[in-house]
Amino acid sequence: MASEQLMGTGGHRYFQMESEPSQATASSFPSFRQGSAEVARIFDELPKAAIVSVSRPDAGDISPMLLSYTIEFQYKQFKWRLLKKASQVFILHFALKKRAFIEEIHEKQEQVKEWLQNLGIGDHTTVVQDEDEVDDDAVPFLHDESFKNRDVPSRAALPVIRPALGRQQSISDRAKIAMQEYLNHFLGNMDLVNSREVCKFLEVSKLSFCPEYGPKLKEEYVMVKHLPKISKSDDSRKCCACGWFSCCNNNWQKMWAVLKPGFLALLGDPFDTKPLDIIVFDVLPASDGNGEGRVALAKEVKENNPLRHAFRVTCGTRNIRLRVKSNAKVRDWVAAINDAGLRPPEGWCHPHRFGSFAPPRGLNDDGSQAQWFIDGQAAFEAIAASIENAKSEIFICGWWVCPELYLRRPFHTNVSSRLDTLLEAKAKQGVQIYILLYKEVALALKINSMSSKRKLLSIHENVRVLRYPDHFSSGVYLWSHHEKIVIVDNQICFIGGLDLCFGRYDTSEHKVGDHPPLIWPGKDYYNPRESEPNSWEDTMKDELDREKYPRMPWHDVHCALWGPPCRDVARHFVQRWNYAKRNKAPYEEAIPLLMPQHHMVIPHYMGKSKELEDESKNFEDSDSKSLKRQDSFSSRSSLQDIPLLLPQEPDSVDAPPEGSPKSSCLDHDIRLIDQPSRVGRNHHFLLRKSKYEDVVDTPMKGFVDDLDIDFPKKPCPPVVLTSDPEWWETQERGDQMAPTDETGQVGPCTPCHCQVFRSVSQWSAGTSQTEESIHNAYCSLIEKSEHFIYIENQFFISGLSGDEIIRNRVLESLYRRIMKAHNDKRSFRVIIVIPLLPGFQGGLDDGGAASVRAIMHWQYRTICRGNNSILHNLYDLLGPKAHDYISFYGLRAYGKLFDGGSIASSQVYVHSKVMIIDDCMSLIGSANINDRSLLGSRDSEGLLLMESHQHP
């Protein structure tokens, strides 16, 4: 018998029939029953197939073996079409017959073995068994009924092999009918459709029918060279079955490629759930430099050997080459990949409004919702509640993360709310936790990320931590990862200015003292102006004398997101994690290989075809439970690779059921994915309807809005800035559904138009393009403002047009908008709140306070000193009236350090990064107003734009 390879299920090795005895052959060949028992099935219900058309390469050729069939398959809400030749069906048929024949031998062997054991001579009978074969307990005895269930259609069921001669049209018709009957036969058998032969024929895998990954696109075996070598006990991964030639040089490996709208994943096997590699599609350059237009995501590669056929996929810093069997397959793959990644408006390879990687959300009822939190108490309470409700995975990304941080106070009565305790409890439940830390330059910063990493890794094996960048290998010393992100189950995301670290927890009271310790334990009683801790090992030990020094109150703003914008932020996390993993430890299993679980691709296909529209509609009806990965709750060894995080399709779960009640944002009972939850029992926040109309949000010149959306041109109602005390009260009263909380620290959870922006470049996220969409959004929104702008920021360092030192142009936009208001004789006001002093140790005259003086120099240069300052230029044209348009403020708090103690005062450190425009739009994120945060090529940042959303 000719040598041929038969591929077994997971746990069985690959086996050559001519090299071993027939008895070993029978025992080692995996059965249909084994395949369904060991590996979770791809199909849990029977798919349907319909022959759409029959074609032939030459109209004069009547050979039935040359007929090609266009077959449309449907499984649940998924539809896909395949072009199959009659010869491929012929090969499939005999592969199934061969499998059934060998399995029958295997069954007879098991029956003989049991018979001998029943006669009492089984102990003296040796049966050759494959070393990887599962034991008898794992594979029950196969009865006649089960054998009947895996019956393969007989040869008579395949009349297309030898059809009767006749007119060409009649041959095609008869072939179509015969093929349909044959497909109906084996697609009506659950064991057969889940066999590897049929799944390969249908081009399906474990990722095919996950609604969160989007519609089923192209899948197939390909050859790749760039991956680490896989054990060669499995010869089918070679380029060809023949071992006589070294055509592959043992470098090329056989992989199953899965194309989805937002990524290309490579699996070792269609039944695997962990990709070995993944390319997450991202914005491509506008030109390839040769005048040929936008760079293609996939392109054909000419091989020196004409018998080889390859194509290349390029995105960001990733550049991989793949081989397939023919030029036709190359063309199919190139077209499919480019179509998936470049087709506007849903293609991730196109820039969106303001040059962002993410499109505007909430333009229809896609489940986009947002809620704001002022100061640490409100935000940390919400984050703690969300972590406690986590079911599958948690992403944390921070400039500084302190595992010993208490998220609820008083800390004595909330021991279980310490960050490391919360994470440990969830990790023990099987929740996978991924934490990205900024790796600081130790001589410049005292945040000790190595200590944080050690403590986090000691929590549990399900906690994975990466620090990045490696300064020496990357050459990055000056810039940092500055995002502050927490994402839970890809359902709720927190983003803003608050790091999960000491000194950030505060209330609206902004107390300066805490003696004896009740709210701020140990080093959480924090005042970097007085003293910066040299060690974070003993965190419960005070750094400051509480009877002598005040703490520095901390003012910050954070926000929560649900729906597609949450998954946009998660997509950003996935890109950063993958890039850090590949640079830090591409082959080390001890440092978990983070291969991302994608849970965020475009939610709604605007302008899509009818088929995709129907498909997306069906996704929305899917049970949200189907989105949970089957292995999400399993514990994994710390030595295992981190599973690849795949970007998820948001449209499957975003919209709540029609007629469902609007729940408040923070509710412990999360009924639906992306439906908000309540922070705690003492907080019940109702939705409030915005009184403002939808806002026209015009992109900057030179940036395209690829969604091509017609925003309703309804301007915000005119706001007259007068001394009338009724004005603010009127604004607050209008059209409210319910008040927010009494302290004003937590906003309403409400549907809104929103969009995620970021600052990233090649060093920080591995992108081919430097993205400065935060900078673009700031400048554009300032110039389009109508009535007022309110800004809170840790820094205010910007430049006017022509400034060759400071490159960001927020200041220029403010100057132009103020001059426009003056020329139009319209009321307009800019209010800017910044810290009174930079948050660095030392007095202004101290020798070691160079950083403090440098920051103050650049801020004064921006505000009032020299020809590049805004007040200097406004005074030249407006005189003292300049203060009618713009003013700057700081915050200060005072109080007793302890009962009976002296009164002390301290600045309230403004750390928030907020801009509010006309009460219609707000920007909340981690980006400061300086070149580090806004230029894109320096610090990495994240930010959200929220616009009012009018509801009937």
DOVOKOL-362620 format. One line per 8 residues: their letters; for each residue y, x, z of C-alpha. Coordinates in steps of 0.1 Angstrom, whole numbers, plus 5000, padded with zeros to 4 digits. Example, Ala and Ser with C-alpha at 12.3 -4.5 7.8 and 13.67 -1.06 7.14 Angstrom:
BEGIN
as = 4955 5123 5078 | 4989 5137 5071
% end
This chain:
BEGIN
maseqlmg = 5000 5000 5000 | 5034 5013 4991 | 5055 5028 5020 | 5081 5004 5032 | 5101 4999 5063 | 5100 4968 5085 | 5129 4963 5109 | 5121 4950 5143
tgghryfq = 5142 4933 5169 | 5161 4951 5196 | 5137 4972 5217 | 5112 4979 5188 | 5112 5010 5168 | 5112 5012 5130 | 5077 5015 5115 | 5061 5028 5083
mesepsqa = 5031 5008 5073 | 5011 5035 5056 | 5013 5061 5084 | 4994 5042 5112 | 4963 5022 5116 | 4963 4985 5108 | 4957 4976 5144 | 4989 4994 5155
tassfpsf = 5007 4978 5126 | 4998 4944 5138 | 5008 4950 5174 | 5040 4967 5167 | 5054 4943 5142 | 5079 4919 5159 | 5071 4883 5156 | 5094 4854 5148
rqgsaeva = 5088 4842 5184 | 5097 4876 5198 | 5128 4878 5178 | 5140 4845 5192 | 5129 4853 5227 | 5144 4888 5231 | 5176 4883 5211 | 5200 4854 5215
rifdelpk = 5198 4834 5184 | 5226 4834 5159 | 5220 4798 5150 | 5215 4772 5176 | 5214 4744 5151 | 5202 4743 5115 | 5227 4753 5088 | 5231 4734 5055
aaivsvsr = 5232 4748 5020 | 5242 4734 4987 | 5239 4750 4952 | 5274 4748 4937 | 5267 4764 4904 | 5241 4784 4884 | 5252 4811 4860 | 5236 4838 4838
pdagdisp = 5249 4872 4826 | 5243 4864 4790 | 5243 4829 4775 | 5214 4838 4752 | 5192 4852 4780 | 5168 4826 4792 | 5150 4848 4818 | 5151 4828 4851
mllsytie = 5151 4860 4871 | 5186 4868 4859 | 5201 4835 4870 | 5228 4837 4897 | 5234 4809 4922 | 5267 4802 4940 | 5256 4787 4973 | 5278 4771 4998
fqykqfkw = 5266 4772 5034 | 5279 4753 5064 | 5272 4758 5101 | 5292 4737 5125 | 5328 4741 5115 | 5322 4773 5094 | 5318 4773 5057 | 5312 4802 5034
rllkkasq = 5300 4809 4999 | 5276 4835 4986 | 5266 4846 4951 | 5228 4853 4951 | 5205 4863 4922 | 5171 4848 4918 | 5156 4882 4924 | 5172 4883 4958
vfilhfal = 5156 4850 4967 | 5123 4864 4954 | 5126 4894 4977 | 5135 4873 5006 | 5105 4851 5000 | 5080 4879 5000 | 5096 4896 5030 | 5091 4864 5050
kkrafiee = 5055 4861 5037 | 5048 4897 5047 | 5062 4892 5081 | 5042 4860 5086 | 5010 4878 5074 | 5014 4907 5098 | 5023 4884 5126 | 4991 4864 5121
ihekqeqv = 4972 4897 5124 | 4991 4903 5156 | 4982 4869 5169 | 4945 4874 5162 | 4946 4907 5180 | 4960 4890 5211 | 4933 4864 5209 | 4905 4890 5207
kewlqnlg = 4921 4909 5236 | 4922 4878 5258 | 4886 4868 5248 | 4873 4903 5258 | 4892 4901 5291 | 4877 4867 5298 | 4842 4882 5292 | 4850 4909 5318
igdhttvv = 4850 4938 5294 | 4887 4939 5288 | 4892 4969 5311 | 4870 4990 5288 | 4887 4979 5256 | 4916 4999 5244 | 4941 4982 5221 | 4966 5004 5203
qdedevdd = 5001 4992 5213 | 5035 5003 5202 | 5052 5021 5231 | 5083 4999 5228 | 5063 4966 5227 | 5072 4941 5253 | 5044 4932 5278 | 5024 4900 5278
davpflhd = 5045 4884 5304 | 5076 4887 5282 | 5059 4873 5251 | 5038 4841 5258 | 5006 4835 5238 | 5014 4820 5204 | 4996 4787 5200 | 4988 4771 5167
esfknrdv = 5019 4748 5170 | 5042 4778 5173 | 5025 4794 5143 | 5031 4762 5123 | 5068 4763 5133 | 5072 4797 5117 | 5054 4788 5085 | 5070 4803 5054
psraalpv = 5074 4782 5022 | 5045 4788 4999 | 5048 4803 4965 | 5046 4769 4950 | 5079 4761 4967 | 5095 4788 4945 | 5090 4774 4910 | 5121 4792 4898
irpalgrq = 5100 4823 4895 | 5081 4808 4865 | 5100 4778 4852 | 5089 4760 4821 | 5106 4769 4789 | 5131 4745 4774 | 5168 4742 4765 | 5191 4766 4783
qsisdrak = 5209 4738 4801 | 5177 4722 4812 | 5164 4755 4826 | 5196 4759 4846 | 5193 4723 4859 | 5157 4727 4869 | 5164 4761 4885 | 5192 4745 4905
iamqeyln = 5170 4717 4917 | 5141 4741 4925 | 5163 4765 4944 | 5179 4737 4964 | 5145 4724 4974 | 5134 4759 4984 | 5165 4765 5005 | 5161 4732 5022
hflgnmdl = 5126 4742 5031 | 5133 4774 5050 | 5167 4763 5063 | 5149 4734 5080 | 5130 4758 5102 | 5149 4771 5133 | 5126 4801 5137 | 5130 4812 5101
vnsrevck = 5167 4809 5099 | 5171 4831 5130 | 5148 4858 5116 | 5164 4890 5106 | 5155 4886 5069 | 5172 4852 5066 | 5202 4863 5086 | 5207 4893 5064
flevskls = 5203 4870 5033 | 5229 4846 5047 | 5252 4875 5057 | 5257 4864 5093 | 5258 4882 5126 | 5265 4875 5163 | 5303 4877 5156 | 5301 4853 5126
fcpeygpk = 5305 4820 5144 | 5326 4828 5174 | 5356 4805 5170 | 5379 4829 5189 | 5375 4855 5161 | 5386 4831 5133 | 5368 4819 5102 | 5338 4836 5087
lkeeyvmv = 5348 4861 5060 | 5327 4889 5045 | 5297 4906 5061 | 5272 4931 5048 | 5254 4964 5055 | 5276 4994 5046 | 5272 5032 5051 | 5297 5050 5073
khlpkisk = 5301 5087 5081 | 5327 5090 5108 | 5308 5076 5137 | 5288 5097 5163 | 5253 5103 5152 | 5228 5077 5163 | 5192 5085 5172 | 5172 5089 5141
sddsrkcc = 5140 5074 5155 | 5153 5045 5134 | 5150 5057 5098 | 5165 5026 5082 | 5200 5039 5091 | 5197 5066 5064 | 5212 5061 5030 | 5178 5055 5014
acgwfscc = 5142 5050 5026 | 5130 5082 5008 | 5128 5112 5030 | 5124 5137 5002 | 5160 5141 4994 | 5189 5151 5017 | 5214 5129 4999 | 5229 5117 5031
nnnwqkmw = 5227 5150 5050 | 5220 5130 5081 | 5257 5121 5084 | 5259 5087 5068 | 5246 5058 5088 | 5238 5022 5081 | 5261 4997 5098 | 5267 4960 5097
avlkpgfl = 5304 4954 5087 | 5321 4922 5099 | 5354 4912 5084 | 5377 4888 5103 | 5413 4878 5097 | 5426 4904 5122 | 5401 4933 5122 | 5371 4950 5106
allgdpfd = 5342 4956 5130 | 5312 4978 5126 | 5280 4968 5143 | 5248 4988 5146 | 5229 4956 5139 | 5238 4920 5130 | 5223 4909 5163 | 5245 4933 5183
tkpldiiv = 5276 4920 5202 | 5292 4954 5209 | 5309 4969 5178 | 5305 5007 5174 | 5339 5009 5159 | 5368 4986 5149 | 5400 4987 5129 | 5426 4963 5142
fdvlpasd = 5449 4954 5114 | 5486 4963 5119 | 5518 4965 5100 | 5515 4988 5070 | 5543 5009 5054 | 5565 4990 5029 | 5558 5016 5002 | 5531 5041 4995
gngegrva = 5558 5067 4985 | 5547 5066 4948 | 5567 5035 4938 | 5535 5014 4937 | 5546 4989 4964 | 5532 4982 4998 | 5503 5004 5009 | 5469 4987 5005
lakevken = 5447 4982 5035 | 5416 4990 5015 | 5413 5010 4983 | 5385 5021 4960 | 5375 5058 4962 | 5361 5077 4933 | 5330 5097 4942 | 5319 5129 4924
nplrhafr = 5285 5115 4922 | 5285 5084 4898 | 5256 5069 4917 | 5277 5066 4949 | 5303 5038 4954 | 5328 5040 4981 | 5361 5025 4994 | 5386 5036 5021
vtcgtrni = 5402 5015 5048 | 5435 5028 5062 | 5455 5013 5091 | 5477 5032 5115 | 5461 5065 5123 | 5427 5052 5113 | 5413 5063 5079 | 5376 5056 5073
rlrvksna = 5354 5057 5042 | 5325 5033 5036 | 5298 5032 5009 | 5280 5003 4994 | 5254 4999 4967 | 5275 4991 4936 | 5310 4991 4921 | 5309 4953 4922
kvrdwvaa = 5304 4954 4959 | 5333 4979 4963 | 5356 4955 4944 | 5344 4926 4966 | 5351 4945 4998 | 5385 4958 4988 | 5396 4924 4977 | 5383 4907 5008
indaglrp = 5399 4932 5032 | 5433 4932 5015 | 5432 4895 5014 | 5425 4892 5051 | 5450 4917 5062 | 5479 4913 5037 | 5480 4876 5028 | 5513 4862 5041
pegwchph = 5521 4846 5064 | 5491 4851 5086 | 5483 4887 5076 | 5488 4912 5105 | 5498 4939 5080 | 5531 4922 5072 | 5561 4926 5095 | 5574 4894 5109
rfgsfapp = 5608 4883 5121 | 5629 4912 5135 | 5602 4936 5122 | 5577 4925 5149 | 5539 4928 5147 | 5537 4892 5160 | 5550 4860 5143 | 5571 4833 5160
rglnddgs = 5550 4809 5180 | 5554 4774 5192 | 5566 4761 5158 | 5540 4734 5161 | 5519 4722 5190 | 5499 4754 5193 | 5499 4755 5231 | 5526 4781 5234
qaqwfidg = 5541 4778 5269 | 5562 4801 5291 | 5575 4802 5327 | 5599 4826 5345 | 5598 4841 5380 | 5627 4857 5398 | 5618 4886 5422 | 5585 4899 5433
qaafeaia = 5574 4871 5457 | 5572 4844 5431 | 5557 4867 5404 | 5531 4884 5426 | 5519 4851 5440 | 5513 4838 5404 | 5495 4870 5394 | 5473 4869 5425
asienaks = 5463 4833 5418 | 5455 4841 5382 | 5433 4871 5392 | 5415 4849 5417 | 5407 4825 5389 | 5395 4851 5364 | 5362 4844 5347 | 5356 4871 5322
eificgww = 5381 4899 5319 | 5414 4913 5332 | 5438 4936 5314 | 5464 4956 5334 | 5489 4979 5319 | 5515 4996 5340 | 5540 5024 5344 | 5529 5026 5380
vcpelylr = 5501 5007 5397 | 5494 5009 5434 | 5459 4996 5444 | 5470 4991 5480 | 5498 4967 5470 | 5497 4933 5489 | 5505 4905 5464 | 5511 4880 5492
rpfhtnvs = 5530 4885 5525 | 5530 4887 5555 | 5505 4914 5548 | 5487 4910 5582 | 5475 4875 5573 | 5468 4882 5536 | 5444 4911 5536 | 5424 4896 5508
srldtlle = 5454 4895 5486 | 5456 4933 5483 | 5453 4943 5447 | 5422 4965 5451 | 5406 4938 5472 | 5413 4911 5446 | 5399 4933 5418 | 5368 4942 5438
akakqgvq = 5360 4906 5444 | 5363 4897 5407 | 5344 4929 5396 | 5315 4919 5418 | 5314 4886 5401 | 5309 4903 5367 | 5346 4902 5356 | 5353 4932 5334
iyillyke = 5386 4949 5343 | 5405 4973 5320 | 5435 4992 5334 | 5458 5014 5314 | 5480 5038 5334 | 5509 5060 5323 | 5500 5096 5329 | 5532 5111 5342
valalkin = 5545 5146 5342 | 5538 5155 5378 | 5568 5178 5381 | 5592 5150 5371 | 5577 5119 5388 | 5560 5113 5421 | 5540 5082 5412 | 5506 5101 5413
smsskrkl = 5486 5081 5387 | 5456 5104 5393 | 5453 5091 5429 | 5457 5055 5416 | 5429 5061 5390 | 5405 5076 5416 | 5410 5046 5440 | 5407 5021 5412
lsihenvr = 5375 5036 5398 | 5360 5037 5433 | 5363 4999 5435 | 5334 4989 5413 | 5316 5000 5381 | 5332 4971 5362 | 5366 4986 5367 | 5376 5009 5338
vlrypdhf = 5407 5031 5339 | 5424 5052 5313 | 5455 5074 5318 | 5475 5083 5288 | 5490 5104 5272 | 5475 5138 5277 | 5507 5158 5274 | 5493 5191 5262
ssgvylws = 5471 5177 5234 | 5495 5150 5223 | 5527 5171 5226 | 5544 5141 5244 | 5562 5152 5276 | 5594 5132 5276 | 5583 5096 5269 | 5563 5071 5289
hhekiviv = 5543 5040 5287 | 5567 5015 5303 | 5551 4981 5298 | 5542 4959 5328 | 5514 4936 5317 | 5486 4916 5333 | 5464 4895 5311 | 5436 4872 5325
dnqicfig = 5408 4859 5303 | 5432 4860 5273 | 5445 4827 5286 | 5475 4837 5308 | 5497 4868 5305 | 5524 4882 5327 | 5551 4904 5313 | 5585 4916 5324
gldlcfgr = 5601 4942 5347 | 5577 4942 5377 | 5552 4970 5381 | 5523 4963 5405 | 5535 4990 5429 | 5554 4997 5461 | 5590 4987 5466 | 5588 4958 5441
ydtsehkv = 5580 4929 5464 | 5611 4910 5474 | 5625 4875 5480 | 5657 4858 5472 | 5671 4869 5506 | 5669 4906 5497 | 5665 4917 5533 | 5674 4953 5542
gdhppliw = 5653 4956 5573 | 5617 4949 5585 | 5611 4962 5620 | 5584 4958 5633 | 5566 4957 5599 | 5558 4922 5588 | 5566 4920 5551 | 5567 4956 5538
pgkdyynp = 5540 4978 5553 | 5541 5016 5553 | 5554 5031 5521 | 5562 4997 5507 | 5593 4999 5529 | 5609 5018 5501 | 5643 5033 5494 | 5642 5060 5467
resepnsw = 5680 5067 5473 | 5671 5080 5507 | 5637 5095 5503 | 5609 5096 5477 | 5574 5100 5492 | 5557 5133 5484 | 5522 5119 5489 | 5507 5084 5484
edtmkdel = 5475 5091 5501 | 5483 5075 5535 | 5501 5044 5522 | 5503 5026 5555 | 5523 5054 5571 | 5561 5049 5570 | 5581 5072 5549 | 5615 5060 5564
drekyprm = 5626 5055 5599 | 5630 5017 5600 | 5655 5019 5628 | 5677 5042 5609 | 5674 5035 5572 | 5675 5002 5552 | 5651 4995 5525 | 5665 4991 5490
pwhdvhca = 5663 4954 5480 | 5647 4949 5445 | 5658 4923 5420 | 5635 4917 5390 | 5624 4890 5365 | 5590 4884 5352 | 5575 4857 5330 | 5541 4841 5323
lwgppcrd = 5528 4831 5288 | 5500 4808 5276 | 5486 4802 5242 | 5491 4824 5211 | 5519 4846 5225 | 5495 4855 5254 | 5469 4867 5228 | 5496 4886 5209
varhfvqr = 5503 4906 5240 | 5466 4911 5245 | 5463 4923 5209 | 5489 4950 5218 | 5469 4960 5248 | 5438 4963 5227 | 5455 4986 5202 | 5468 5008 5229
wnyakrnk = 5435 5009 5248 | 5416 5018 5216 | 5441 5045 5207 | 5440 5061 5242 | 5402 5059 5242 | 5398 5077 5209 | 5422 5104 5219 | 5411 5109 5255
apyeeaip = 5373 5107 5253 | 5360 5096 5219 | 5323 5106 5227 | 5322 5106 5265 | 5301 5078 5279 | 5311 5087 5315 | 5347 5077 5306 | 5339 5042 5293
llmpqhhm = 5343 5037 5256 | 5368 5009 5253 | 5359 4990 5222 | 5380 4959 5225 | 5370 4923 5227 | 5393 4907 5203 | 5409 4875 5215 | 5440 4871 5195
viphymgk = 5445 4867 5158 | 5469 4843 5141 | 5467 4808 5155 | 5478 4785 5127 | 5475 4793 5090 | 5508 4780 5076 | 5506 4777 5039 | 5468 4782 5039
skeledes = 5442 4767 5017 | 5428 4732 5025 | 5395 4747 5035 | 5410 4770 5061 | 5432 4742 5073 | 5402 4720 5080 | 5384 4749 5095 | 5413 4756 5119
knfedsds = 5414 4719 5128 | 5377 4721 5136 | 5383 4751 5158 | 5407 4731 5179 | 5379 4706 5187 | 5355 4734 5198 | 5344 4733 5234 | 5364 4759 5252
kslkrqds = 5333 4771 5269 | 5321 4785 5236 | 5349 4811 5238 | 5333 4828 5268 | 5313 4858 5258 | 5277 4856 5270 | 5279 4890 5285 | 5313 4885 5302
fssrsslq = 5297 4880 5336 | 5271 4907 5334 | 5276 4939 5354 | 5275 4971 5333 | 5269 5006 5344 | 5299 5029 5346 | 5281 5053 5323 | 5280 5027 5296
diplllpq = 5305 5025 5268 | 5333 5000 5274 | 5327 4971 5249 | 5350 4970 5220 | 5378 4945 5226 | 5380 4923 5195 | 5413 4904 5187 | 5408 4867 5192
epdsvdap = 5418 4838 5170 | 5442 4817 5191 | 5441 4784 5172 | 5407 4775 5186 | 5418 4765 5220 | 5456 4764 5222 | 5464 4727 5219 | 5455 4705 5248
pegspkss = 5437 4673 5240 | 5459 4645 5228 | 5470 4623 5257 | 5461 4648 5284 | 5485 4649 5313 | 5510 4678 5314 | 5499 4699 5344 | 5522 4723 5361
cldhdirl = 5520 4760 5353 | 5502 4773 5383 | 5472 4752 5391 | 5440 4766 5406 | 5420 4741 5385 | 5424 4755 5350 | 5410 4727 5330 | 5416 4740 5295
idqpsrvg = 5421 4774 5281 | 5459 4782 5279 | 5466 4753 5302 | 5488 4766 5331 | 5478 4767 5367 | 5495 4764 5400 | 5503 4794 5421 | 5493 4779 5454
rnhhfllr = 5492 4748 5474 | 5527 4751 5485 | 5541 4754 5450 | 5539 4724 5426 | 5562 4728 5397 | 5568 4700 5372 | 5578 4703 5337 | 5615 4700 5328
kskyedvv = 5627 4689 5295 | 5653 4712 5279 | 5686 4695 5270 | 5693 4718 5241 | 5683 4714 5205 | 5662 4738 5185 | 5681 4769 5177 | 5686 4786 5144
dtpmkgfv = 5674 4822 5149 | 5685 4843 5120 | 5668 4876 5115 | 5688 4908 5109 | 5696 4917 5073 | 5668 4937 5059 | 5641 4921 5080 | 5621 4893 5065
ddldidfp = 5608 4862 5082 | 5574 4861 5066 | 5567 4827 5079 | 5594 4813 5057 | 5602 4786 5083 | 5630 4762 5080 | 5643 4760 5116 | 5662 4728 5123
kkpcppvv = 5698 4736 5120 | 5710 4720 5152 | 5734 4743 5170 | 5736 4745 5208 | 5761 4721 5223 | 5795 4737 5227 | 5800 4753 5261 | 5835 4755 5274
ltsdpeww = 5840 4782 5300 | 5866 4766 5324 | 5871 4765 5361 | 5858 4729 5362 | 5832 4729 5390 | 5814 4700 5373 | 5803 4721 5343 | 5774 4739 5358
etqergdq = 5763 4708 5377 | 5763 4689 5344 | 5742 4715 5327 | 5716 4714 5355 | 5714 4676 5356 | 5710 4669 5319 | 5677 4654 5308 | 5656 4669 5336
maptdetg = 5621 4656 5341 | 5618 4671 5375 | 5636 4698 5395 | 5623 4734 5398 | 5614 4748 5432 | 5640 4747 5458 | 5646 4784 5460 | 5652 4787 5422
qvgpctpc = 5627 4816 5421 | 5602 4799 5397 | 5612 4782 5365 | 5595 4752 5348 | 5565 4758 5327 | 5574 4744 5294 | 5565 4745 5257 | 5589 4766 5237
hcqvfrsv = 5594 4787 5206 | 5586 4822 5215 | 5579 4856 5199 | 5565 4889 5213 | 5584 4921 5205 | 5575 4957 5213 | 5586 4993 5210 | 5557 5015 5197
sqwsagts = 5550 5044 5174 | 5522 5067 5164 | 5521 5086 5197 | 5520 5055 5219 | 5498 5030 5200 | 5485 5048 5169 | 5506 5027 5145 | 5517 5040 5111
qteesihn = 5551 5024 5115 | 5576 5029 5143 | 5583 4994 5156 | 5617 4987 5172 | 5616 4949 5171 | 5631 4947 5206 | 5662 4966 5194 | 5665 4944 5163
aycsliek = 5662 4912 5183 | 5688 4923 5208 | 5713 4932 5181 | 5707 4901 5160 | 5707 4876 5188 | 5740 4890 5202 | 5757 4887 5169 | 5745 4851 5164
sehfiyie = 5755 4839 5199 | 5779 4811 5202 | 5793 4808 5237 | 5782 4835 5262 | 5757 4863 5269 | 5743 4871 5303 | 5726 4905 5307 | 5707 4921 5336
nqffisgl = 5694 4955 5331 | 5684 4987 5349 | 5705 5008 5325 | 5733 5002 5301 | 5735 5031 5277 | 5744 5023 5241 | 5766 5034 5213 | 5791 5021 5188
sgdeiirn = 5789 5025 5150 | 5793 5062 5142 | 5780 5075 5175 | 5757 5103 5166 | 5744 5109 5201 | 5734 5074 5213 | 5715 5057 5185 | 5708 5022 5197
rvleslyr = 5735 4996 5186 | 5735 4969 5213 | 5770 4980 5222 | 5782 4977 5186 | 5768 4942 5184 | 5786 4932 5216 | 5819 4947 5203 | 5817 4929 5170
rimkahnd = 5808 4896 5186 | 5838 4898 5210 | 5861 4907 5182 | 5849 4878 5162 | 5855 4854 5191 | 5891 4869 5195 | 5898 4866 5158 | 5885 4830 5158
krsfrvii = 5904 4822 5190 | 5872 4809 5206 | 5861 4812 5242 | 5833 4837 5246 | 5821 4857 5276 | 5797 4886 5282 | 5785 4892 5318 | 5765 4924 5325
vipllpgf = 5748 4931 5358 | 5735 4966 5365 | 5727 4987 5396 | 5756 5002 5414 | 5738 5035 5414 | 5707 5049 5397 | 5676 5046 5418 | 5671 5083 5423
qgglddgg = 5672 5104 5455 | 5704 5122 5465 | 5741 5117 5469 | 5764 5120 5440 | 5776 5154 5452 | 5742 5168 5461 | 5730 5198 5442 | 5696 5181 5434
aasvraim = 5712 5149 5421 | 5717 5160 5385 | 5697 5130 5372 | 5719 5105 5391 | 5751 5121 5377 | 5737 5123 5342 | 5728 5086 5341 | 5762 5076 5355
hwqyrtic = 5779 5098 5329 | 5762 5081 5300 | 5768 5046 5315 | 5805 5053 5320 | 5806 5067 5285 | 5792 5034 5273 | 5814 5012 5295 | 5849 5027 5299
rgnnsilh = 5852 5064 5294 | 5861 5080 5260 | 5864 5068 5225 | 5828 5057 5223 | 5832 5032 5252 | 5835 4994 5246 | 5864 4989 5270 | 5884 5017 5255
nlydllgp = 5881 5002 5220 | 5887 4966 5232 | 5918 4977 5252 | 5932 4993 5220 | 5932 4959 5203 | 5933 4933 5230 | 5949 4950 5260 | 5942 4935 5294
kahdyisf = 5927 4904 5277 | 5895 4925 5271 | 5884 4914 5306 | 5885 4878 5295 | 5856 4886 5273 | 5834 4911 5291 | 5829 4921 5327 | 5804 4942 5347
yglraygk = 5789 4936 5381 | 5765 4950 5407 | 5748 4935 5437 | 5748 4945 5474 | 5730 4931 5504 | 5735 4937 5542 | 5719 4927 5574 | 5704 4940 5607
lfdggsia = 5677 4966 5605 | 5660 4949 5635 | 5668 4923 5662 | 5696 4937 5682 | 5700 4966 5658 | 5730 4978 5638 | 5741 4962 5606 | 5733 4981 5575
ssqvyvhs = 5740 4977 5538 | 5723 4987 5506 | 5727 4980 5469 | 5703 4954 5454 | 5686 4975 5428 | 5688 4955 5396 | 5656 4964 5378 | 5653 4932 5356
kvmiiddc = 5655 4934 5318 | 5669 4901 5308 | 5694 4887 5283 | 5703 4849 5282 | 5722 4835 5252 | 5740 4802 5253 | 5714 4788 5277 | 5692 4784 5246
msligsan = 5675 4817 5243 | 5663 4844 5267 | 5648 4878 5264 | 5625 4890 5293 | 5605 4922 5292 | 5602 4958 5303 | 5628 4974 5279 | 5660 4989 5293
indrsllg = 5692 4991 5273 | 5689 5028 5263 | 5675 5049 5235 | 5642 5055 5254 | 5633 5018 5254 | 5648 5006 5221 | 5642 5031 5194 | 5604 5025 5193
srdsegll = 5595 5062 5188 | 5600 5070 5225 | 5589 5048 5255 | 5564 5020 5247 | 5577 4986 5258 | 5570 4949 5256 | 5593 4919 5256 | 5593 4881 5250
lmeshqhp = 5619 4860 5233 | 5619 4823 5245 | 5639 4796 5227 | 5645 4761 5239 | 5620 4736 5225 | 5632 4700 5222 | 5605 4673 5228 | 5607 4636 5223
% end
